[in-house]
Amino acid sequence: MVKLEEVPLDHSEEEFTDTDASSIYSSDDEEPEVESILDRISALKDVIPVKTRKSIADKCSSVYDWGKYGAKFLGNSAWVLTTSALLLVLPLMIELEHEQGLVEYENMQQQSSQMLSQPSGQQKKQASGIVPPGF
């Protein structure tokens, strides 16, 4: 911070010495004031004209509003998609899995009935292959 001192008109330059200059410019007993970033930004109010500040504030407000709207829209969309998937797709997947289990059970019963109906010599000749469900 700058310290101002009034000098009377009758003061001559001869009285001014180097020790006086060093005491004016560097005072060891006073600590410099620590300025934060927020203080520096608030000091810019004096530098930037009011019209420009208002324009910047309006643009920042607009960006904030659009971001808030976008986040809300994405959240609502995610909610709709998630609940729709739980209500429509999950029961369908469970039913398809149940049907696949029934097909495998029928295939297993069919194979066991074929093994029981064939004589023991013919069972060794038949190759047991994996049959995918539905075929």
The 8 nearest C-alpha neighbors of each residue, nearest first, counted from 0:
[[1, 2, 31, 32, 30, 3, 29, 33],
 [2, 0, 3, 24, 23, 4, 31, 25],
 [1, 3, 0, 4, 23, 24, 5, 26],
 [4, 2, 1, 5, 23, 6, 0, 24],
 [5, 3, 6, 2, 23, 7, 1, 24],
 [4, 6, 7, 3, 8, 2, 10, 9],
 [5, 7, 4, 8, 10, 9, 3, 11],
 [6, 8, 10, 9, 5, 11, 4, 12],
 [9, 7, 10, 6, 11, 5, 12, 14],
 [10, 8, 7, 11, 6, 12, 14, 13],
 [9, 11, 8, 7, 12, 6, 14, 13],
 [12, 10, 13, 14, 9, 15, 8, 7],
 [11, 13, 15, 14, 10, 16, 9, 8],
 [14, 12, 15, 11, 16, 10, 17, 9],
 [13, 15, 12, 11, 16, 10, 19, 17],
 [14, 16, 12, 13, 19, 17, 11, 20],
 [17, 15, 19, 18, 14, 20, 13, 12],
 [16, 18, 20, 19, 21, 15, 22, 23],
 [17, 19, 21, 20, 16, 22, 15, 23],
 [18, 20, 22, 17, 16, 21, 23, 15],
 [21, 19, 17, 23, 18, 22, 24, 16],
 [20, 22, 18, 24, 23, 19, 25, 17],
 [21, 23, 19, 20, 25, 24, 26, 18],
 [24, 22, 20, 21, 25, 19, 26, 2],
 [25, 23, 21, 22, 20, 26, 1, 2],
 [26, 24, 22, 21, 23, 27, 20, 29],
 [25, 27, 28, 22, 29, 24, 23, 21],
 [26, 28, 29, 25, 30, 22, 31, 24],
 [27, 29, 26, 30, 25, 31, 22, 23],
 [30, 28, 27, 26, 31, 25, 32, 0],
 [29, 31, 32, 28, 27, 26, 33, 0],
 [32, 30, 33, 29, 0, 34, 26, 27],
 [31, 33, 34, 30, 0, 29, 35, 1],
 [34, 32, 31, 35, 30, 38, 36, 0],
 [35, 33, 38, 32, 36, 39, 37, 31],
 [34, 36, 38, 37, 39, 33, 40, 32],
 [35, 37, 39, 38, 40, 34, 41, 42],
 [36, 38, 40, 35, 39, 41, 34, 42],
 [39, 37, 41, 35, 36, 40, 34, 42],
 [38, 40, 42, 36, 37, 41, 35, 43],
 [41, 39, 37, 43, 42, 38, 36, 44],
 [40, 42, 38, 43, 39, 44, 37, 45],
 [41, 43, 39, 40, 44, 45, 38, 46],
 [44, 42, 46, 40, 45, 41, 47, 39],
 [45, 43, 42, 46, 47, 41, 40, 48],
 [44, 46, 43, 47, 42, 48, 41, 49],
 [45, 47, 43, 44, 48, 42, 49, 41],
 [48, 46, 44, 45, 43, 52, 49, 51],
 [49, 47, 51, 50, 52, 46, 45, 44],
 [48, 50, 52, 51, 53, 47, 44, 54],
 [49, 51, 53, 52, 48, 54, 47, 55],
 [50, 52, 54, 53, 48, 49, 55, 47],
 [53, 51, 49, 55, 54, 50, 56, 48],
 [54, 52, 56, 50, 51, 55, 57, 49],
 [53, 55, 51, 57, 52, 56, 50, 58],
 [54, 56, 52, 58, 53, 57, 59, 51],
 [57, 55, 53, 59, 54, 58, 60, 52],
 [58, 56, 60, 54, 55, 59, 53, 61],
 [59, 57, 61, 55, 60, 56, 62, 54],
 [60, 58, 62, 56, 61, 57, 63, 55],
 [59, 61, 57, 63, 58, 62, 56, 64],
 [60, 62, 58, 64, 59, 63, 57, 65],
 [63, 61, 59, 65, 64, 60, 66, 58],
 [64, 62, 60, 66, 61, 65, 67, 59],
 [63, 65, 67, 61, 66, 62, 60, 68],
 [66, 64, 68, 62, 67, 63, 69, 61],
 [67, 65, 69, 63, 68, 64, 70, 62],
 [66, 68, 64, 70, 65, 69, 63, 71],
 [67, 69, 65, 71, 66, 70, 64, 72],
 [70, 68, 66, 72, 71, 67, 65, 73],
 [71, 69, 73, 67, 72, 68, 66, 74],
 [70, 72, 74, 68, 69, 73, 75, 67],
 [71, 73, 69, 75, 74, 70, 76, 68],
 [74, 72, 76, 70, 71, 75, 77, 69],
 [75, 73, 71, 77, 76, 72, 70, 78],
 [74, 76, 78, 72, 77, 73, 71, 79],
 [77, 75, 73, 79, 78, 74, 72, 80],
 [76, 78, 74, 80, 75, 79, 81, 73],
 [77, 79, 75, 81, 76, 80, 82, 74],
 [80, 78, 76, 82, 77, 81, 83, 75],
 [81, 79, 83, 77, 78, 82, 84, 76],
 [82, 80, 84, 78, 83, 79, 77, 85],
 [81, 83, 85, 84, 79, 80, 86, 78],
 [84, 82, 80, 86, 85, 81, 87, 79],
 [83, 85, 88, 81, 87, 82, 86, 80],
 [84, 86, 82, 89, 83, 87, 88, 81],
 [85, 87, 83, 84, 82, 88, 89, 90],
 [88, 86, 84, 83, 85, 89, 90, 91],
 [87, 89, 84, 91, 90, 85, 92, 86],
 [88, 90, 92, 85, 91, 87, 93, 86],
 [91, 89, 93, 92, 88, 94, 87, 86],
 [92, 90, 88, 94, 89, 93, 95, 87],
 [93, 91, 95, 89, 94, 90, 88, 96],
 [92, 94, 90, 96, 91, 95, 97, 89],
 [93, 95, 97, 91, 96, 92, 90, 98],
 [96, 94, 98, 92, 97, 93, 99, 91],
 [95, 97, 99, 93, 94, 98, 92, 100],
 [96, 98, 94, 100, 95, 99, 93, 101],
 [99, 97, 101, 95, 100, 96, 94, 102],
 [100, 98, 96, 102, 101, 97, 95, 103],
 [99, 101, 97, 103, 98, 102, 104, 96],
 [100, 102, 104, 98, 99, 103, 105, 97],
 [101, 103, 105, 99, 104, 100, 132, 106],
 [104, 102, 106, 100, 101, 105, 107, 99],
 [103, 105, 101, 107, 102, 106, 100, 108],
 [104, 106, 108, 102, 107, 103, 109, 101],
 [107, 105, 109, 103, 104, 108, 110, 102],
 [106, 108, 104, 110, 105, 109, 103, 111],
 [109, 107, 111, 105, 106, 110, 112, 104],
 [108, 110, 106, 112, 107, 111, 105, 113],
 [111, 109, 113, 107, 108, 112, 106, 114],
 [110, 112, 114, 108, 113, 109, 107, 115],
 [113, 111, 115, 109, 114, 110, 108, 116],
 [114, 112, 110, 116, 111, 115, 117, 109],
 [115, 113, 111, 112, 117, 116, 110, 122],
 [114, 116, 112, 113, 117, 111, 118, 110],
 [115, 117, 113, 114, 112, 118, 111, 119],
 [118, 116, 114, 115, 113, 121, 119, 122],
 [117, 119, 120, 121, 122, 116, 115, 114],
 [118, 120, 122, 121, 117, 123, 114, 115],
 [121, 119, 122, 118, 123, 124, 117, 125],
 [120, 122, 124, 123, 119, 118, 117, 125],
 [123, 121, 119, 125, 124, 120, 117, 114],
 [122, 124, 121, 125, 120, 119, 126, 127],
 [123, 125, 121, 122, 126, 120, 127, 119],
 [126, 124, 122, 123, 127, 121, 128, 120],
 [127, 125, 128, 124, 123, 122, 129, 121],
 [126, 128, 125, 129, 130, 110, 122, 123],
 [129, 127, 126, 130, 125, 131, 110, 106],
 [128, 130, 131, 127, 132, 126, 106, 134],
 [129, 131, 128, 132, 134, 106, 133, 127],
 [132, 130, 134, 133, 129, 103, 102, 128],
 [131, 133, 134, 102, 103, 130, 99, 106],
 [132, 134, 131, 102, 99, 130, 103, 106],
 [133, 132, 131, 130, 102, 106, 129, 103]]
